Amino acid sequence: MRLPTRLFSPSLRLPLYRFLSVLITTVVATTAAPGTEFPDAAQPQLGATATGRVYLTFGRGPEIFIARSNDAGATFAPPDRAAALPSLMLGRRRGPRIAAHGDTVTITAMAGELFPFHSKDAGKSWRGPVLINDVPRSAREGLHALAVAPDGRLFTTWLDLRDIPGARTQPFASESADGGAT
């Protein structure tokens, strides 16, 4: 990932309108389709590819799960555990986020820091985490978003609490061209 960038600053590497145009997050209920339930799922989020493959991620305790649909969300396979973070933040809109492009799937999650996990094989295996925020404990607010551009680049934004003279919580952003691996 590129080093974090404070939004609304002159050093923003990406025009703000373009960045915001890809920040679309869809929230779903914990029942994906008739007969498909995900008990105790917290903070569910959807991601979809251009080909109609849909991914659902959610947290349960310290674990992050993913369920996949190959029929545009009509049915979902049973969820698999993608990752775990000991202090995973859930509730109050602080759950995992997901974005998908082709066979690359990326999940971000907060646990005092902002971490991505990525899969290059449509969610069958996972790598990560790596740290996104470059200042320790600066992402502890826990609010973030994740989006993917049509060319596969990932964008994440979060509320950052790093010490900036005269500033409080600031929106920061980062970009990855390799599915969240860096």
C-alpha positions as CSV (number, residue, x, y, z in Angstrom):
1,M,0.0,0.0,0.0
2,R,1.1,3.5,-0.6
3,L,1.9,5.5,2.5
4,P,-1.2,7.0,4.1
5,T,-2.3,10.4,2.8
6,R,-4.3,12.9,4.8
7,L,-7.5,13.6,2.8
8,F,-8.2,17.2,1.8
9,S,-4.5,18.0,1.9
10,P,-2.6,19.4,-1.1
11,S,-0.5,16.3,-1.2
12,L,-3.5,14.0,-2.0
13,R,-2.3,11.8,-4.9
14,L,-5.7,11.1,-6.2
15,P,-8.5,13.6,-7.1
16,L,-11.0,13.6,-4.3
17,Y,-14.0,13.2,-6.6
18,R,-12.4,10.1,-8.1
19,F,-11.6,8.6,-4.7
20,L,-15.1,9.1,-3.4
21,S,-16.6,7.7,-6.5
22,V,-15.3,4.3,-5.7
23,L,-16.2,4.3,-2.0
24,I,-19.4,2.4,-2.1
25,T,-20.2,0.1,0.7
26,T,-23.2,-2.1,0.7
27,V,-24.6,-3.4,4.0
28,V,-26.8,-6.5,4.1
29,A,-28.8,-8.4,6.7
30,T,-27.4,-11.6,8.2
31,T,-29.7,-13.6,6.1
32,A,-28.3,-13.8,2.5
33,A,-31.0,-15.8,0.8
34,P,-34.0,-17.9,1.8
35,G,-32.6,-20.8,3.8
36,T,-29.1,-19.4,4.0
37,E,-28.3,-18.0,7.5
38,F,-25.2,-16.9,9.2
39,P,-25.8,-17.1,12.9
40,D,-24.1,-14.5,15.1
41,A,-22.7,-12.7,12.1
42,A,-21.7,-9.1,13.1
43,Q,-21.3,-6.2,10.7
44,P,-21.9,-8.0,7.4
45,Q,-20.6,-6.4,4.2
46,L,-20.8,-7.4,0.5
47,G,-18.4,-7.2,-2.3
48,A,-19.1,-8.2,-5.9
49,T,-17.1,-8.7,-9.1
50,A,-18.1,-7.6,-12.6
51,T,-18.9,-11.2,-13.4
52,G,-21.6,-11.5,-10.7
53,R,-19.6,-13.3,-8.1
54,V,-20.7,-12.0,-4.7
55,Y,-18.7,-12.2,-1.4
56,L,-20.1,-11.7,2.1
57,T,-17.7,-11.0,5.0
58,F,-18.6,-10.6,8.7
59,G,-17.0,-10.9,12.1
60,R,-17.8,-13.3,14.9
61,G,-15.7,-12.8,18.0
62,P,-12.1,-12.3,17.0
63,E,-12.6,-14.2,13.6
64,I,-13.4,-12.9,10.1
65,F,-15.5,-15.1,7.8
66,I,-16.3,-15.0,4.1
67,A,-19.1,-16.7,2.2
68,R,-19.1,-16.8,-1.6
69,S,-22.0,-16.8,-4.2
70,N,-21.4,-17.8,-7.8
71,D,-25.0,-16.9,-8.8
72,A,-25.2,-13.1,-8.1
73,G,-26.2,-13.6,-4.5
74,A,-29.1,-16.0,-4.9
75,T,-27.3,-18.6,-2.8
76,F,-24.1,-18.6,-0.7
77,A,-21.7,-21.4,0.2
78,P,-21.1,-22.0,3.9
79,P,-18.8,-19.4,5.3
80,D,-15.1,-20.1,5.7
81,R,-12.7,-18.5,8.3
82,A,-10.5,-16.0,6.4
83,A,-8.6,-14.5,9.3
84,A,-8.5,-13.6,13.0
85,L,-7.4,-10.6,15.0
86,P,-7.3,-10.8,18.8
87,S,-8.9,-7.4,19.2
88,L,-11.2,-7.3,16.2
89,M,-13.5,-4.3,16.4
90,L,-17.1,-5.1,15.7
91,G,-20.3,-3.1,16.2
92,R,-21.1,0.5,15.7
93,R,-20.1,0.2,12.0
94,R,-16.6,-1.1,12.9
95,G,-16.6,-4.5,11.1
96,P,-14.6,-5.9,8.3
97,R,-14.8,-4.5,4.8
98,I,-14.5,-6.4,1.5
99,A,-13.7,-5.6,-2.1
100,A,-13.3,-8.0,-5.1
101,H,-11.9,-7.7,-8.6
102,G,-11.5,-10.9,-10.7
103,D,-10.2,-13.6,-8.4
104,T,-8.6,-11.1,-6.1
105,V,-10.5,-10.5,-2.8
106,T,-9.4,-8.1,-0.1
107,I,-10.7,-7.8,3.4
108,T,-9.8,-5.0,5.8
109,A,-10.4,-5.0,9.5
110,M,-9.7,-2.9,12.6
111,A,-8.0,-4.1,15.7
112,G,-6.4,-0.9,17.1
113,E,-4.6,-0.8,13.7
114,L,-6.0,-1.1,10.1
115,F,-5.1,-4.5,8.5
116,P,-5.7,-6.0,5.1
117,F,-6.0,-9.7,4.2
118,H,-5.9,-10.7,0.6
119,S,-6.6,-13.7,-1.6
120,K,-5.6,-14.2,-5.2
121,D,-7.7,-17.3,-5.6
122,A,-11.2,-16.1,-5.1
123,G,-11.1,-16.5,-1.3
124,K,-9.8,-20.1,-1.1
125,S,-6.6,-19.0,0.7
126,W,-5.6,-15.9,2.5
127,R,-2.4,-13.9,3.2
128,G,-1.8,-11.1,5.6
129,P,-2.1,-9.1,7.6
130,V,0.1,-6.1,6.8
131,L,-0.2,-2.7,8.5
132,I,-1.9,0.1,6.5
133,N,-1.7,3.0,9.0
134,D,1.9,4.1,9.4
135,V,1.7,5.6,12.8
136,P,1.0,3.1,15.7
137,R,-2.5,3.3,17.2
138,S,-3.5,6.2,14.9
139,A,-6.4,4.2,13.5
140,R,-7.9,3.2,16.9
141,E,-11.2,5.0,16.1
142,G,-12.0,2.0,14.1
143,L,-14.1,3.6,11.3
144,H,-12.9,2.8,7.8
145,A,-14.0,2.1,4.2
146,L,-12.7,0.0,1.3
147,A,-13.3,0.1,-2.4
148,V,-11.9,-1.3,-5.6
149,A,-11.5,0.6,-8.9
150,P,-12.4,-0.9,-12.3
151,D,-8.6,-1.6,-12.9
152,G,-8.3,-3.5,-9.6
153,R,-6.6,-0.8,-7.5
154,L,-7.8,-0.7,-3.9
155,F,-8.5,2.4,-1.9
156,T,-9.1,2.5,1.8
157,T,-9.9,5.5,4.0
158,W,-10.1,5.7,7.8
159,L,-10.4,8.2,10.6
160,D,-6.9,8.8,11.9
161,L,-6.0,10.1,15.4
162,R,-2.3,10.8,14.9
163,D,-0.8,13.9,16.5
164,I,-1.0,16.8,14.1
165,P,-0.7,20.2,15.7
166,G,-4.0,21.9,15.9
167,A,-5.9,18.9,14.4
168,R,-8.2,16.3,15.8
169,T,-9.5,13.2,14.0
170,Q,-8.4,13.4,10.3
171,P,-9.6,11.3,7.3
172,F,-6.6,9.5,5.8
173,A,-6.4,7.3,2.7
174,S,-4.2,4.7,1.1
175,E,-4.0,2.9,-2.2
176,S,-2.8,-0.6,-3.2
177,A,-2.1,-1.8,-6.7
178,D,-1.5,-5.4,-5.7
179,G,-4.8,-6.5,-4.0
180,G,-3.7,-5.3,-0.5
181,A,-0.4,-7.3,-0.4
182,T,1.4,-4.0,0.1
